[in-house]
Amino acid sequence: MSETPSSLVTKVWNYAHVLREQGISYGDYLEQITYLLFLKMDEERTAQLGQPSILPKGYQWEDMVKLDGDALEAHYRKTLEKLAAEKGIIGTIFRKSQNKLSDPAKLKRVVSMIAGETWMGIKVDVKGAIYEGLLEKNASEVKSGAGQYFTPRAVIQAMVELVAPKIGETVHDPACGTGGFLLEAYEQMRDQTADKTKIKKLREETFSGTDIVPDVVRLCAMNLYLHGLGDGNSPIEEADALLSDSGTRFDVILTNPPFGKKSSYRYVDEEGDIQTESEEYSREDFRYSTSNKQLNFLQHIMTVMKLTGRAGVVLPDNVLFETGQAGEGIRKRLLQQFDFHTLLRLPTGIFYKPGVKANVLFFDRKPAAQKPWTKELWIYDLRTNLHFTLKKNPLQRADLDDFVNCYAAKDRSQRKETERFKKFTYEELIARDHTDLNIFWIPDESLEDLDNLPSPDIIAQEIVDNLAAALEQFRGVAEELGGEPIEEAE
């Protein structure tokens, strides 16, 4: 019987308790379960899709599952060493892998549990669902939480649908995480043709991404491979996308860059005092130098888009209003040299970490011209008077239906204003102080009528969100003034 993603999450999380008895940390657990699940799912993928495994013979699931005792532990360790030395996507997945399951009995128990289930889901990002579920459970069980951001699947689905990548176009995510955008784009693009040659090109030459976190790169590479993407070479690279311009240009950019606002590091000066320096990326293609990660990602995306490229990007509120030469200058460039046609104000309570206030920016690259390319920016307010939480009232794809309809992807000239969807001309926007695009117009009902207050738990969560957002802004101000970084509370 096939499993749902939620039940698979439960099973995988239950395995954590087996490993914790051995003193294996959460991070080590996730790493080991990744290796074992990959070996099992590779076997299932080979059986279901009829495609040969690219794992070397003698180091596949069937070679390990029949062993036990010291022979199992020795073979598992040898398998990890062998696969870590491989090139291409296998080397990416197993890079620097080590056996952390030294007790053969516990290793056998975990292998047996995995062997007893069918883990492969052809149309479901099972690995992503498992990983996100584990992060959510870890955040509730571990005091410090997961500390990472993952884009809600409903938002990913709507963004891909509206940016609408076509067969023959390249799709790139410079902060790919677990590969949610790339996998959703593949699912939607795969339905556009039945031509086997085009589908082969779609799988092997269309998608690419980078991420700076090794464990996330491993998971993303595995995700893509198990969905039939790639040709043995890894489409995912472990790298800091902001360091340089690779020279490659893409038709479509879909991404949610990391939300940590500032890049900084500490060092000890000649007097022995600890100093803090903001890290800024020096690139010729960056018009403005700033330590704001999101503004730098926005500049990077502007560079790597093809001349007719399209982008859908999740960015926090500070990108819309941050003052200073960089913030104001980058917003003006976006309005003048690109067609920044749509802004979606996302609701709070939809990310794993409190305090996240984010938006989706939709814009197209255009050739050089004397007049600004943005004629009108249409803003959809999905935040005011709307209340979501991760558990009791999570954001669903249906909650975005009205926005998708208003967006009018097939013909944006047919757009019409509604209560939540308003247009602002270039002249109106450029006249705003510091080109501030942090625009709202719907009255907050809770401020006018106490009967419209949401439930106490939602109010409490929104208070936490607002305090966390305020702390993030204060942290940025303190660093700008040269003070010590404000550490996050444990």
RADA-V444815 format. One record per run of one state. SS is the DSSP state (H for helix, E for strand, - for the rest). FROM is the first residue (numbers start at 1). TO is the last residue. If there is no record, write none. Layout:
ss->SS from->FROM to->TO
ss->SS from->FROM to->TO
This chain:
ss->- from->1 to->4
ss->H from->5 to->20
ss->- from->21 to->25
ss->H from->26 to->49
ss->- from->50 to->60
ss->H from->61 to->65
ss->- from->66 to->68
ss->H from->69 to->84
ss->- from->85 to->87
ss->H from->88 to->93
ss->- from->94 to->103
ss->H from->104 to->115
ss->- from->116 to->125
ss->H from->126 to->141
ss->- from->142 to->152
ss->H from->153 to->163
ss->- from->164 to->170
ss->E from->171 to->173
ss->- from->174 to->179
ss->H from->180 to->190
ss->- from->191 to->195
ss->H from->196 to->205
ss->- from->206 to->206
ss->E from->207 to->211
ss->- from->212 to->213
ss->H from->214 to->226
ss->- from->227 to->235
ss->E from->236 to->238
ss->- from->239 to->249
ss->E from->250 to->256
ss->- from->257 to->261
ss->E from->262 to->262
ss->- from->263 to->263
ss->E from->264 to->268
ss->- from->269 to->273
ss->E from->274 to->278
ss->- from->279 to->291
ss->E from->292 to->292
ss->H from->293 to->304
ss->E from->305 to->316
ss->- from->317 to->317
ss->H from->318 to->321
ss->- from->322 to->324
ss->H from->325 to->337
ss->E from->338 to->345
ss->- from->346 to->357
ss->E from->358 to->365
ss->- from->366 to->375
ss->E from->376 to->381
ss->- from->382 to->396
ss->H from->397 to->407
ss->- from->408 to->411
ss->H from->412 to->414
ss->- from->415 to->420
ss->E from->421 to->425
ss->H from->426 to->430
ss->- from->431 to->432
ss->H from->433 to->435
ss->- from->436 to->444
ss->H from->445 to->448
ss->- from->449 to->449
ss->H from->450 to->452
ss->- from->453 to->455
ss->H from->456 to->480
ss->- from->481 to->490
